[in-house]
Amino acid sequence: MDDVVLLSRLQFAVAVLFHFIFVPLTLGLSMLLAIMETIYVRTGNEQYKRMAKFWGKLFLINFALGVVTGITLEFQFGTNWSQYSAYVGDIFGSLLAIEATAAFFLESTFIAVWHFGWERVSKRVHLFAIWAVAIAGNVSALWIILANGFMQNPVGYHLVNDRVELASFLTVLGNPYAWGQFFHTIFGAWTLAGFFVLGISAWHLTRKNELDFFTRSFKIASIFTLIVTVLVAIQGHNHGMTVARLQPAKLAAMESHWETQKSAPMYLLVWPDEANHRNLIEAIPLPGVLSFLAHGNFSAEVLGIKDAARADFEEFVKRTGYDPKQPVVTMADGTQIKAPLTAETALPPVLLTFLSFRTMVGLGTMFLGLALLAFVWRDSIPQRPGFARILVYAIPLPYIAIMMGWMVAEVGRQPWIVHKLMTTSQAVSPVPGSSVALSLLAFVVVYGLLGSAAIYLIRKYARKGPAPLA
């Protein structure tokens, strides 16, 4: 069973992380396209029409790969995580159904109107189409994150016959954890799109390609990116305070904070403890900083990992009647699974959570500096080849930052698949480990080919530049 759990988690991680390579660029670039076309409709300047078409071609390539790689995710809830689907399907399924029927279909319909509608519909109808695509795409992300938010902070439910059932849909919609997670994700996605446009524009500007075209693109992206990098930093801090309130064990793992204390410090230097790989050794403390970041008060008490994990486990036992002395737990369909969880073992993986969080924060801080410089130097990029080269190399970095953020969200929640309601080991399907291993290998091969095709096409058309001005 342990092998099935590990392999199923790896397979879902491969699928979701690869899919999320394409999602943030879709969310952010659609907003930039809408802004560019709005300027075109208001000014009549053909450069902005060319701009929408050029960046739109890269957007369509990215969108197509995102759709293809996203389809497999929902199948995994039935193939690899059937116990989870049976347990929370009443809530999780309804949110995913709304996302598909109300948001994704709207986005897909209007993207066809936008792509094929040049010169076939009026300017205002065409502009409406791209705004519909941008809004529907970001609303689609909202429904997905509301579903994930329930896993992080289950609300609006009651337990009936060992199964979660919907009690209040409005409470699920108002989940504070999900909304904080949504805005942090959206602002991060917009940041990624901003650096994507900045990097490609800078590459062309240093080669004196279409100077007027890419200078305008760079200016729009520099203003957009500076605004959203500030927003993602502010929302990140706000969301961190929500995590401290609702998932204190995760927050403690993010900072390797083991013992409960007031005026908790944040450590500048941390390295793994060779004697205990679950622990970290800290040095150079900043007194009270962790308390302030978590609760807005330098003297506030911050729960340590051990105390927070014990409190989560006790709440789990209280809610579900789980007996840690039982060697197995019988699920609603009669399937028996191992139940090794105790108050001492219900700890999140500290090292991976900590490193992921520090990487995300470090890159986010760097993005603020780069965005500010891009805004200040937006009129002189051809004369600054060194900075332009940095922006080109920075294109992959927001992808890494977003992946690290999701690592914090999902790994830091362990051992729970639904926080304090269901463990990850309880959620897997009763299937042979060899089947999961074989499908995992297939995912890696197929996704590797798709990823190579996407990188080739985006690189090809990004280097080619826009079509000549008629």
NORKABEL-V40150 format. One record per run of one state. SS is the DSSP state (h for helix, s for strand, l for the rest). FROM is the first residue (numbers start at 1). TO is the last residue. If there is no record, write none. Layout:
BEGIN
SS:FROM:TO, SS:FROM:TO
END
This chain:
BEGIN
l:1:1, h:2:43, l:44:45, h:46:79, l:80:81, h:82:116, l:117:122, h:123:152, l:153:156, s:157:159, l:160:163, s:164:166, l:167:168, h:169:173, l:174:175, h:176:206, l:207:210, h:211:246, l:247:247, h:248:254, l:255:260, s:261:262, l:263:265, s:266:273, l:274:275, s:276:286, l:287:288, h:289:295, l:296:300, s:301:302, l:303:304, h:305:320, l:321:327, s:328:330, l:331:335, s:336:338, l:339:349, h:350:376, l:377:380, h:381:383, l:384:384, h:385:411, l:412:415, s:416:418, l:419:421, s:422:423, h:424:427, l:428:432, h:433:464, l:465:470
END
